[in-house]
Amino acid sequence: MTEKKQNELNESIPESHEVSVSPERKREAFSAKKEIFSWVKVILLALVISFVLNHYVIVSAEVTSGSLENTVMVGDRIIASRLSYHFHEPQRGDIIVFKFPDDESQEYLKRIIGLPGETINIKDGKVYINDSKTPLKEDYLKETPTGDYGPYTVPEDSYFLMGDNRNISFDSRFWKHTFADKEEIIGKAEFRYYPIPKLLK
C-alpha cells in the first residue's frame, strides 16, 4: 500500500475519545448510592422490628363481634401483650386474646371469669365463685344478664371465659370444650388504639 493510501485510510478512522467524569459527578453518584443503601437498611430494619413485635411481643387485632360491648365495640382495634403472662398468672377480669378451644384456627376475645380449681355457678345471670353467697361484682356488664348455668369446675391451667355483653355472648357456657387452656392464650388485651385510645380493664 502506498503512503498516500495509508494516510487516506488513517484519516477515515474516527479518533477515539475518552469520556472524562468530573470528581463532582463521581461524588454525586456515590452519594446517591449511599442514600439508596441507607433507605434499604432502614426498610429492612423496620420489617424485622415489625416481625418481632407482631410475633413475640404484641397482638394487633380488630374486634369483630359485640360480645364485649360496651368495653370494646365492633370495629375497635386493640393491642394485646404477648409477654404479660410470662411475668404473672392470668387474673380474673383480664380480657384476653386466645385460640378458640373448639377451633384453634380462630382467635377470640373474652374476659376471664373462672380461675383454675374454682367452681363457677351462674344463677339468674349472677356469677358465684366456690359456693359464695355473694355474686361476683361485674361493673363492666352492658346490661343485666339472665339465665342459670353450671356448675363448672375449672381444670388446672384452664380458664372459664365470658363476654361483657353477657346475654348475646357465645362463650364458655356454650362451647363443646368449655375451658380455654393457658397454652391457648395469645395475649392480654391492654389498649384500644382506634377509634379513641383507651386502657382496657
C-alpha positions as CSV (number, residue, x, y, z in Angstrom):
1,M,0.0,0.0,0.0
2,T,1.3,3.4,-0.9
3,E,2.0,6.0,1.7
4,K,-0.8,8.2,0.2
5,K,-3.4,5.5,0.6
6,Q,-2.3,4.7,4.1
7,N,-2.7,8.3,5.1
8,E,-6.2,8.4,3.5
9,L,-7.2,5.3,5.4
10,N,-5.9,6.7,8.7
11,E,-7.9,9.9,8.1
12,S,-11.1,7.9,7.6
13,I,-10.9,6.2,11.0
14,P,-12.5,8.4,13.7
15,E,-10.5,9.4,16.6
16,S,-11.1,7.7,19.9
17,H,-12.2,10.0,22.7
18,E,-12.1,9.0,26.4
19,V,-15.1,10.2,28.4
20,S,-13.9,12.1,31.4
21,V,-16.2,12.1,34.6
22,S,-15.6,15.0,36.8
23,P,-14.9,14.4,40.5
24,E,-18.1,16.3,41.4
25,R,-20.2,13.9,39.4
26,K,-18.5,10.9,40.9
27,R,-19.2,12.3,44.4
28,E,-22.9,12.8,43.4
29,A,-23.2,9.2,42.1
30,F,-21.6,7.8,45.3
31,S,-23.8,10.0,47.4
32,A,-27.0,8.7,45.6
33,K,-25.9,5.0,46.0
34,K,-25.2,5.7,49.7
35,E,-28.6,7.3,50.2
36,I,-30.4,4.3,48.5
37,F,-28.4,1.8,50.6
38,S,-29.3,3.8,53.7
39,W,-33.0,3.6,52.9
40,V,-32.8,-0.1,52.2
41,K,-31.3,-0.7,55.6
42,V,-34.0,1.4,57.3
43,I,-36.8,-0.5,55.5
44,L,-35.2,-3.9,56.3
45,L,-34.8,-2.9,59.9
46,A,-38.4,-1.8,60.1
47,L,-39.6,-5.1,58.7
48,V,-37.5,-7.1,61.1
49,I,-38.8,-5.0,64.1
50,S,-42.4,-5.3,62.9
51,F,-42.0,-9.1,62.6
52,V,-40.5,-9.5,66.0
53,L,-43.1,-7.2,67.6
54,N,-46.1,-8.9,66.0
55,H,-44.9,-12.5,66.6
56,Y,-43.3,-12.2,70.0
57,V,-44.3,-9.0,71.8
58,I,-47.8,-7.7,70.8
59,V,-51.0,-8.7,69.0
60,S,-52.9,-6.1,67.0
61,A,-56.5,-7.2,66.4
62,E,-59.8,-5.8,65.2
63,V,-62.9,-6.6,67.2
64,T,-65.5,-8.4,65.0
65,S,-68.2,-9.3,67.5
66,G,-70.3,-7.4,70.1
67,S,-69.7,-9.9,72.9
68,L,-67.6,-7.5,74.9
69,E,-69.7,-4.3,74.5
70,N,-69.6,-1.8,75.9
71,T,-66.0,-2.3,76.9
72,V,-64.9,-2.7,73.3
73,M,-67.1,-2.3,70.3
74,V,-67.3,-3.9,66.9
75,G,-64.6,-2.3,64.7
76,D,-62.4,-1.2,67.6
77,R,-58.7,-2.0,67.2
78,I,-56.8,-3.3,70.2
79,I,-53.3,-4.1,71.3
80,A,-52.6,-7.2,73.4
81,S,-49.4,-8.1,75.1
82,R,-47.9,-11.5,74.4
83,L,-45.5,-11.0,77.3
84,S,-47.9,-10.3,80.2
85,Y,-48.2,-13.9,81.3
86,H,-44.5,-14.5,81.2
87,F,-44.3,-12.5,84.5
88,H,-47.6,-13.4,86.3
89,E,-50.5,-15.7,86.0
90,P,-53.8,-14.6,84.3
91,Q,-56.2,-12.9,86.7
92,R,-59.9,-12.7,86.9
93,G,-61.2,-9.8,84.9
94,D,-58.4,-9.9,82.4
95,I,-59.5,-9.5,78.8
96,I,-57.6,-11.9,76.6
97,V,-57.0,-12.9,73.0
98,F,-56.9,-16.7,72.7
99,K,-57.3,-19.6,70.3
100,F,-61.0,-20.7,70.3
101,P,-60.9,-24.1,72.1
102,D,-63.4,-25.7,69.6
103,D,-61.4,-24.5,66.6
104,E,-57.9,-23.2,67.2
105,S,-57.7,-21.6,63.7
106,Q,-60.0,-18.9,65.1
107,E,-59.0,-16.2,67.7
108,Y,-61.5,-14.9,70.2
109,L,-61.6,-12.0,72.7
110,K,-63.2,-12.7,76.1
111,R,-62.9,-11.9,79.8
112,I,-61.5,-14.3,82.4
113,I,-64.2,-15.2,84.9
114,G,-63.2,-18.5,86.4
115,L,-59.6,-19.5,87.5
116,P,-58.0,-22.9,87.8
117,G,-59.6,-25.0,90.5
118,E,-62.6,-22.8,91.0
119,T,-66.3,-23.8,90.7
120,I,-68.5,-21.4,88.8
121,N,-72.3,-21.3,89.3
122,I,-74.5,-18.8,87.4
123,K,-77.9,-18.2,88.9
124,D,-80.3,-15.6,87.5
125,G,-77.4,-14.3,85.4
126,K,-75.2,-13.7,88.5
127,V,-71.8,-15.4,88.9
128,Y,-71.0,-17.2,92.1
129,I,-67.4,-18.5,92.8
130,N,-66.9,-21.5,95.0
131,D,-70.4,-21.5,96.6
132,S,-70.0,-17.9,97.7
133,K,-73.3,-16.3,98.9
134,T,-72.3,-13.0,97.3
135,P,-72.2,-12.8,93.5
136,L,-69.2,-11.6,91.6
137,K,-69.1,-7.8,91.2
138,E,-69.1,-7.0,87.5
139,D,-69.4,-3.3,86.8
140,Y,-68.4,-3.8,83.2
141,L,-71.6,-5.6,82.1
142,K,-73.6,-4.0,79.3
143,E,-77.0,-5.0,80.8
144,T,-78.4,-7.2,83.5
145,P,-77.7,-10.8,82.5
146,T,-80.2,-13.7,82.7
147,G,-80.1,-17.5,82.9
148,D,-78.8,-20.3,85.0
149,Y,-75.7,-22.2,84.1
150,G,-73.3,-24.6,85.8
151,P,-71.8,-25.6,88.0
152,Y,-68.5,-25.7,86.2
153,T,-65.3,-26.8,87.8
154,V,-62.3,-25.3,86.1
155,P,-59.4,-27.7,85.5
156,E,-55.8,-27.0,86.2
157,D,-54.1,-24.5,83.8
158,S,-57.5,-23.6,82.3
159,Y,-59.9,-20.7,82.5
160,F,-63.7,-20.1,82.2
161,L,-64.3,-17.1,79.9
162,M,-67.4,-14.9,79.2
163,G,-68.2,-11.7,77.4
164,D,-69.4,-8.4,78.9
165,N,-72.5,-8.3,76.7
166,R,-73.5,-11.5,78.5
167,N,-76.9,-12.1,77.0
168,I,-75.6,-12.4,73.5
169,S,-72.0,-13.7,74.2
170,F,-71.0,-17.1,72.8
171,D,-68.6,-18.2,75.5
172,S,-67.6,-21.0,77.8
173,R,-71.2,-21.6,78.7
174,F,-71.9,-22.9,75.2
175,W,-68.6,-24.3,73.9
176,K,-68.1,-28.0,73.3
177,H,-64.7,-27.6,75.0
178,T,-65.8,-25.4,77.9
179,F,-62.5,-24.1,79.1
180,A,-59.6,-22.3,77.5
181,D,-56.2,-23.8,78.3
182,K,-53.4,-21.5,79.3
183,E,-51.4,-22.6,76.3
184,E,-54.2,-21.3,74.1
185,I,-53.9,-17.8,75.5
186,I,-52.1,-15.5,73.0
187,G,-52.0,-12.3,75.0
188,K,-53.7,-9.9,77.4
189,A,-55.7,-7.1,75.8
190,E,-54.2,-3.9,77.2
191,F,-55.2,-1.0,75.0
192,R,-57.7,0.2,72.4
193,Y,-55.9,2.5,69.9
194,Y,-58.8,3.0,67.5
195,P,-61.1,4.9,67.2
196,I,-60.5,6.5,70.6
197,P,-57.4,5.5,72.7
198,K,-58.5,3.7,75.9
199,L,-56.9,1.4,78.5
200,L,-58.8,-1.9,78.8
201,K,-59.9,-3.1,82.2
